[in-house]
Amino acid sequence: MIKTDQNNTTIPGQESGFLSLENTKIAFSSKSDAELKRAYWLFKLIASPFIMICGKYLTIFALKVNLPIKGMIKKTIFKQFCGGETIAECAKTTQILDKYNVGTILDYSVEGKNDRETFEATCTEILQTVETAHGNPNVPFSVFKVTGMCRNELLEKISSAQPLSEEELAEYARLQNRVDRICAKGAATGTPIFIDAEETWMQKAIDDLVVEMMARYNKVEAIVYNTLQMYRHDRIAHLIEAYSQAEENDYIYAVKLVRGAYMEKERLRAEQMGYVSPIQPDKAATDRDYNAAISFCLDHLDRVAFCAGTHNEESSLFLADEIDRRGLGRKDRRIYFAQLFGMSDHISFNLSNAGFLVAKYVPYGPVKEVMPYLIRRAEENTSVAGQTTRELNLILKEIERRKQILRA
């Protein structure tokens, strides 16, 4: 890669070296001073487990009894991690990201509802995100969670190979129809679709459904993407097997690589139910498998398209370096980086500034319905070692840099 100094400008005479992700001027170029300060105090609160626990239950209670706190939520944690309540409201966020060549992935993040009417409404909303992405290079993907359109219990039953009743078979057929409608629209509009991963006890049903869609719609280009959570110790083997299946049946294998989002829940369930935990023994094993998955995808790029969905600097730099080392080109559309909106801007904006393809997951939906997502996001920041501290340190570094400019 091009060697850069601390300001991320090219060092004359250097043809190779490293790309720094530490340039806070670039990382927070889209943020005003007021937005930086809001982010600082928000991450400061998130850093306290006690405040997080109290805030979680107080917020749930307040929303349940309809206390007037929506405005406060919308101006704080919602604004940090979400683009708006509707696709139209997300337009302002999208335009800001567009300015810095960072793509938008509209993520309808309503959770917790479990009826047929809601499942159909969610499918309709996802179809609208695909339509929004149609012909818009700044919205390179659409995304959905299968659990937004189906009961968790049905997916768990299918994954454990239990026989389904006639009613459940009809329910599953409706799910297949919803997923097929989304993937078909993606194929018709040339919009790739990410299908997110879920907990292990329902993931097999999702994997099988995604393979069905890949075989149908990935014949010519990568439209349907599965998601692999690399904190599972079996995902490298799954990746190799899934690629072989795609090769055998002549379709493109497309995948989003993430580390994972349900680690504590997975370990607790395994302990309570007396089975071997599906989670890697330690972070080093997860990091090793994540980078190994990147290498595998790059080695088979003739039949693979992938997105590195990661907030890990080392993996981001590893992939960026491999892209350059292999002479693939930083705009190769078979390779994308992605991070969540409101987090890891130092990765997203510095990679984009260096010419790589980057997108942000931008969650949206009504404040009350998106709260489960927001609570989980805050809890993950609290539980992941170093996550919140890193965000705080980078924000403080940029605040101090701006103060020094004013003093000069």
C-alpha positions, 0 to 999 in steps of 0.5 A: 500500500501507499505509505502515509504520514500521520496526516494520511498524506503520501510520503514522497518517494515511498511506493509501499508501506502501511496505511494508517487508520489513526488519522482523526481529521479524516475519521471525523471529517463529517462531524461538527464539534457539537456532534463530536462532544455528543458522541464523547458523552454517549460513549462515556456513559456506555463505558459504565456497566452500572449506568448501562444496566440502569439505563436499559431497564429505565428506558424499557419501563419509560417506553412501556408506560409511554413516558415522553422520552422519545425526543431525548432518545432520538437526540442521543443514542438513536442519532448516534447509531441510527439514520432516522425513523424512515428511509426518507429520514435517512436521506440526510445521513446518506448524503453526508456519507456520499460526500466522503465516498462511504456507501449506505446499507439501509438496515430496517432494525425493527425487532421483537414482533412475531405476527404474520402481519408484521412479517409481511410489513417487514418484507414490504419495507425490505423491498423498499430498501432494494428499490431505494438502492436501485441505480444508486451507487451510494447504496451498494447493498440491501440487508435483512434478518430472516428473524424479521420475517419468521418466528424464531421457534420455526427456524430452531425447529427446522435447524434441529431437523424436527418434523414440521406440522402442516401449519408449520410447513405452510408457515415456512413456505410463506417465509421462502416466498418472502425471501425469494421476493426480496432476492428476486428484486435484488436480481432484477435491479442488480442490488446485492442482498446481505442476509444476516446471521443469527444464533447457532440454534436457528442458523442452519435453517437460514444457511440452507435457505440462503444456499437455495437463493444463491443457486437461483440468483448467483449464476451471473453475479453476486446477488445473495450473500450469506453471513458467517460469524467467525467466532464460531469454531466451525465456520472455516470448515463451513466456508470451504464446504459452501464454496465447494458446493457453489463450484459444483453447482456453478454459481457465485459464492457471496459472503459477509464475514463478521466476528459475531454478535451473540457470544455471551448468549451462546456460551450461556446456553451451551452451559445450561443445556450441557453441549459443547460451546460453538464459540472459539476458545479465545479472541486469538482463535477468532482473529486467526479464523477471520483472517484465514477466511479473508485469505480463502476468499481472495484465493478463490476470487474467480467465484467469490464476492465478499464483504469484510464486516469488521471493526477490527483494525488489524483485519481491516489493514490485513485485507487492504494490504492483501488487495494491494499485494495481489494487485487487485485494485482498490475498487474491485467490486467483489471486495467491500469493507463495512462497519456500523453507523456511529462506530469505527469511523477511523476505519471507514473514513480512512479506508474510503479516503485511501480509495477502498470500497466501504459502506456503513450499516445504517439502521432505521425504524421507529424509535420504540421498535428500534430500542432492542437493537440500540440496547444490544448495540450499547451492551456490545460496546460495554462488553467488548474489551477496548471497544468503547475506550478506543472510540473515546480515545479517538474522539478525544484526540480529534477534539484536542487536534481541533483545539490546537488549530484554534489556538494557533 
